[in-house]
Amino acid sequence: MRCKWMYPEPGRSRLPYLLARNNMKAVDLARDLDISQGFISDVMAGKKFFSYPLAAKVAHRLGCTMEELQEWDY
Protein backbone atom coordinates (compact mmCIF):
# COMPACT_ATOMS: atom_id res chain seq x y z
CA MET A 1 0.00 0.00 0.00
CA ARG A 2 1.34 3.38 -0.97
CA CYS A 3 1.50 6.04 1.73
CA LYS A 4 0.26 9.31 0.28
CA TRP A 5 2.50 11.44 2.48
CA MET A 6 5.55 9.78 0.94
CA TYR A 7 4.61 10.64 -2.63
CA PRO A 8 3.35 14.18 -3.18
CA GLU A 9 1.14 14.64 -6.21
CA PRO A 10 1.41 17.67 -8.51
CA GLY A 11 -1.47 20.04 -7.94
CA ARG A 12 -2.44 23.27 -9.65
CA SER A 13 0.02 24.93 -12.02
CA ARG A 14 1.70 28.08 -10.73
CA LEU A 15 2.52 29.26 -14.27
CA PRO A 16 -0.01 32.12 -14.31
CA TYR A 17 1.56 33.58 -11.15
CA LEU A 18 5.13 32.99 -12.34
CA LEU A 19 4.44 34.51 -15.75
CA ALA A 20 2.87 37.60 -14.15
CA ARG A 21 5.82 37.91 -11.75
CA ASN A 22 8.12 37.99 -14.79
CA ASN A 23 5.88 40.34 -16.79
CA MET A 24 5.43 37.63 -19.42
CA LYS A 25 2.55 36.01 -21.26
CA ALA A 26 2.20 32.36 -22.19
CA VAL A 27 2.99 33.23 -25.81
CA ASP A 28 6.32 34.77 -24.73
CA LEU A 29 7.33 31.64 -22.84
CA ALA A 30 6.26 29.41 -25.72
CA ARG A 31 8.29 31.46 -28.18
CA ASP A 32 11.37 31.56 -25.93
CA LEU A 33 11.35 27.77 -25.49
CA ASP A 34 10.17 26.89 -29.02
CA ILE A 35 7.04 25.07 -27.84
CA SER A 36 3.40 25.65 -28.72
CA GLN A 37 1.22 28.09 -26.86
CA GLY A 38 -1.43 25.37 -26.78
CA PHE A 39 0.90 23.13 -24.80
CA ILE A 40 1.50 25.94 -22.28
CA SER A 41 -2.28 26.38 -21.99
CA ASP A 42 -2.73 22.65 -21.39
CA VAL A 43 -0.09 22.73 -18.64
CA MET A 44 -1.80 25.69 -16.98
CA ALA A 45 -5.15 23.83 -17.17
CA GLY A 46 -3.62 20.72 -15.61
CA LYS A 47 -4.20 18.60 -18.71
CA LYS A 48 -0.49 18.05 -19.39
CA PHE A 49 2.79 18.27 -17.50
CA PHE A 50 6.27 19.36 -18.51
CA SER A 51 8.89 16.70 -19.07
CA TYR A 52 11.84 16.87 -16.69
CA PRO A 53 14.18 18.58 -19.21
CA LEU A 54 11.49 21.06 -20.28
CA ALA A 55 10.56 21.82 -16.66
CA ALA A 56 14.23 22.65 -16.02
CA LYS A 57 14.24 25.08 -18.97
CA VAL A 58 10.95 26.68 -17.92
CA ALA A 59 12.14 27.08 -14.33
CA HIS A 60 15.40 28.63 -15.48
CA ARG A 61 13.55 31.07 -17.77
CA LEU A 62 11.13 32.04 -14.97
CA GLY A 63 13.80 32.28 -12.26
CA CYS A 64 12.40 29.57 -10.01
CA THR A 65 12.95 25.93 -9.14
CA MET A 66 11.19 23.10 -10.93
CA GLU A 67 9.25 22.36 -7.74
CA GLU A 68 7.85 25.91 -7.78
CA LEU A 69 6.17 25.32 -11.15
CA GLN A 70 3.37 23.37 -9.43
CA GLU A 71 1.56 23.38 -6.15
CA TRP A 72 2.08 20.04 -4.41
CA ASP A 73 -0.58 17.97 -2.65
CA TYR A 74 0.81 16.03 0.30
QUIPETA-V225306 format. One record per pair of residues at least 24 apart in sequence whose C-alpha atoms are under 8 Angstrom apart, sorted by the first residue. I is the first residue (numbers start at 1). J is the second residue. D is the distance in whole Angstrom. If there is no record, write none. Layout:
BEGIN
i->I j->J d->D
i->I j->J d->D
END
This chain:
BEGIN
i->4 j->74 d->7
i->5 j->74 d->5
i->6 j->74 d->8
i->7 j->74 d->7
i->8 j->72 d->6
i->8 j->73 d->5
i->8 j->74 d->5
i->9 j->72 d->6
i->9 j->73 d->5
i->9 j->74 d->7
i->10 j->70 d->6
i->10 j->71 d->6
i->10 j->72 d->5
i->10 j->73 d->6
i->11 j->46 d->8
i->11 j->70 d->6
i->11 j->71 d->5
i->11 j->72 d->5
i->11 j->73 d->6
i->12 j->44 d->8
i->12 j->46 d->7
i->12 j->70 d->6
i->12 j->71 d->5
i->12 j->72 d->8
i->13 j->43 d->7
i->13 j->44 d->5
i->13 j->45 d->7
i->13 j->46 d->7
i->13 j->69 d->6
i->13 j->70 d->5
i->13 j->71 d->6
i->14 j->44 d->8
i->14 j->68 d->7
i->14 j->69 d->5
i->14 j->70 d->5
i->14 j->71 d->7
i->15 j->44 d->6
i->15 j->69 d->6
i->15 j->70 d->8
i->16 j->44 d->7
i->18 j->62 d->7
i->18 j->69 d->8
i->19 j->62 d->7
i->22 j->62 d->7
i->29 j->58 d->8
i->33 j->57 d->8
i->33 j->58 d->8
END
